Amino acid sequence: MTKPENAPEPITNKDLLKSWFRWWWANEVPHTYDRMLAPAFCFGMIPALKKLYKDKAMLAESFQRHLMFFNTQAVWGGGTLTGVSISLEEARAKALHEGRPEEAVDVTMINNTKIGLMGPLAGIGDAIDSGTVQYIFIAIFLPFAKAGNGLGAVLPFLCFALSTFIYGFFFTKMGYNLGRGAAKEIMTGAKMKSVINALGVLGLFMMGIMAAQYVDVSSTLEFTINQKEFVIQDILDSILPGLLPLLTVLALYLFFDKKGLKITKGMIILTVSLIILAAIGIL
């Protein structure tokens, strides 16, 4: 057993919050091509590692471990793996201090856990945060922007940042409490699946609202049969209000689905198509 003054200090919620905040704040700042986000991850781990390893050599080794290549989504991946890594490091530090090196968590396990989970967690996080949550906030505050209110540009960013910080800390605590099992809970847990499904439905709902309110496509086509005038737009509205905006959005969706997210090309094709349809009197 090592000296009592070298004993690891208990990890508290305050320590987890500090580590999470440092990672959340700096995750894209010290970005390098050879290590990607590892410098930021190590920066986030430093407060916890200093409480766990009082020996300078062991502390330096722990820093080096978390400076190895690391790349994941900031919240779902970074938050969870911050908690998991602190949990594994704490178990290792305690075993080494108590003279049980054979029971200590192997450094290879710590590294492999991060490497093995950073990809799957990033996939979930990118789809939920970048593909759903941020657009929900944009949709909510789009009327402000349309009215010329500058808050429409600022509030989506602030709300997104605040929300990701809050549930990112939840993932950090879950990662710490569940250890390596946290990733399984996120990817296969019933509650988390329900949350992901609910966010997906809400995202689709908000996209439908945006399409109906802000995509303005209507037909000017009219014709007369037996001295009775028929207005195509009125007929379409009687069938399904907003049908043409919906078809426009679906056409873009199918284009992106088949050709990839080529936004510029999609907008050019859409613009040219609408100009042609307007020129021949259909729109």
N, C-alpha and C positions, 0 to 999 in steps of 0.2 A: 504493500500500500504506500502511496506517495504521501508527501507532507500534507497535514491538514489545511495549511494555508493555500495549497494548490487545489483544494476541493472545488468541483464545479458548482457554480451558483444556480439556484433554481431559475427556470425560465418562466416569466410571468406574461400575462396578457399585454402589459406595457412593452415588454421586449418584443413580442410578436408584432405589435402595432408599429413599433419603431422600425423593425426589419422590413415589414411590408411597406411602410411609407417610403423608406429609402429606395427600395426597389421600384415601387410605383412611380416615384418622382424622377428617377434617373435611368429608367430601363433603356431608353433610346439615346441617352447622352454620350456615354463612353463607348459608342458602337464601333467595333473593329471588324475587318474582314476575316481575320484569322480566328478570333474568339467570339465574334458576334456580340451577344449580350452578357457574356461572362463577367466582364468588369463591373457592370451594374449589379449583377446577381451577388458577386462577392461583396460589393459595397453594402448591399442590403443585409448580408449575413454577418457582417463585422460585429455589430453590437451583441448578438447572441454568441458568436464564437469567442469573444473576449470574456464572456461570463463563464464559458465552459472550459476553456483551456488557459490556465494561468502560466503554464510553462511556455516560454517564448518560442522554443523550437517546435513544439506541438501546435502552437497557434499559427506559426508561419506555414507549417504543413497544411493546416486546415484552409488557410488563405489560398495556397497553391491549388488545393483540390477544387475550389470553387472559381478558379480562374481558367479552368479548362473549358473548351468549346461548349457554348450553351445558347440555344435559340428557341424561343417559344412565344406564345401569345402572353401579353403582359398580365392579364387578370386571372383567367382560368388556369393557365399553365404556370405563370410566374408566382401567383399567390399560393396555389396548391403546393408547388415544389419548394417554395420558401419554407412553408410549414413542415413539409415532409423532411426536408434536409435538416432543419433544426432538430426535429424529433430524433432522426438517426444520429446526428452529431452528439446530442445529449446522451443517448444510450451508449455511444462509444466512449465519450468522456467519462461517464460514471464507471463503466467497466474497467477502463484503464486506471483510473484513480484508485479503485478498490482492489487492484492487483489481480484482475481477472482478464488478462489480455486475450485468452482463448475464447472468451464470451463476447468480446468487443465487436461491434459492427465493423465489418471489413470495409476499408476505404473503397475497394472495388465495387461493393454493393451500393455505397453512396453514389458513386459516379454513374454506375449502370442504371440505378433507379432514375436519376435525372435524365440520362440519355434515352432510356426506354419510354419515359412518360412525356417528355417535352413535345414530341410530335403529335400523339393522339390528343393531348389536352389542348394543343394549339389549334387543331382542326375544329374542335368543339367551340373554343373561344372565339376564333375568327368568324365562324358561322353565326354565333349568337350576338357577339358584341358589334363586330364590323358589319355583319349582314342583316341584323335585326334591330338591336337596341338603339343604335345611333339614328337609324332612320325613323324609329318611332318618335324620338325627340324632335327630329327635323320636321316630321309631319305635324306634330303638336304645335310647333311655333312657326310653321310656314305662313299662317295668316298674318303674323306680325311683320314678317319680311315683305309679304305682298302689299301690305299697307304702308310700307316705307319706314317701319319702325326698326331701328338698329338692334333692338333686343332680339329680333328674329334671327340675327346672325350670332349673337353672343349666348343666349340662353340654351340652345341645343348643346353647345360645347360644354357649358358649365354643368348642366344637368347630367350629361353623359359622364363627365369626369367625376362628379360627386357620386353617382350611382355605382360606377365601376370601382371607386375607392371603397365604398361600403361593402359591396358583396365580394370584392377581392380580399378584404380583411376576413370575411366569413370563410373564404376558401383557405386562407392562411391558417386560421384556427382549426379548421377541419383537417387540414393536412397535418398539423402538429398533433392533434388528438388521435387521429386514425392511422398516422404513419403511412406506410406504403399502401394501405387499404383505402386511402382517401381517393386515389385515382379510380379505383373500382367503383366506389360510391358515386362519383361524378358521372362516370361513363355508363354504369348499369343500374344505379340505384333507382328505385321506383319514384321517390319524391323528386329527384333531379330530372328524371324523364318527364314527369308531369310539368315541371317548371319550364323545361326546354320546349315541350309541345305547346304550352300556353303562350310562351313568347313567340313561337312560330305563328300561331293563330292570330295573336294580336298584331304581329308585323304584317301579315297578309291583310288583316282588316284595315290597318292604317294605310297600306298601299292602295287598297280599293277606294278609300275615302279620298286620298290624294288624286288618284286617277279621275274620279268623278268630278272633283271640284276644280282641278287645275289643268286638266287636259281638255282643251276646247276644240272639238272637231264636230262639225255639223254639215249637213247636206243642203244645198240650195236648189236641188233638182225638183222640178214640178212638171206635171203633165195633166192633160185633160182628156177624159173619156166620157162621151155622150153629154158634153157640155158641163161635166162635173170635174172640178179641179181637185187634183190629188197632190199634196205636198209630202214628199218622201220623209222629211224630218219629222213631221207630225205622225206619220204612220209608224216610224221607228220608235218614237217616244211612247206611242200607245202600246207597242210590243214590250219594250224594255228601255226606260229612260237611261241615257248615257251609253247606249249600245256602241256608237261609233268611237267614243273615247276608250271604251273597254277593248274593242277590237284593235285599236291602235296600240294600246299597251300590250295586249297579247301577241300582236305581230312582232313588236320589239323583243318581247320575252323569248319567243320562238327563234328569232334571229340570233340573240345572244346565246341561247341554249345550243344551237347548231354550229355557230361560227365562233363561239367564244366571246368574251367581254370586250368586243371591239367597239367602244363607245363612239368614237369619231366617225367610223365607217357607218355605224348604225344611224347616227344623226343625219349624215349626208344623204343616205338612202331614203330616210323618212322625209327629209325636207324636199328632196327632188320629187318623190312620189306625191306629196301633198300639193306641190306647185303644179304638177301635171294634172292631177285630179281637179284642182281649182280652175285651171286654164280651160278644161273641156266642160266645165259647168257642173261637175258632179258635187264638188264641195264649195 
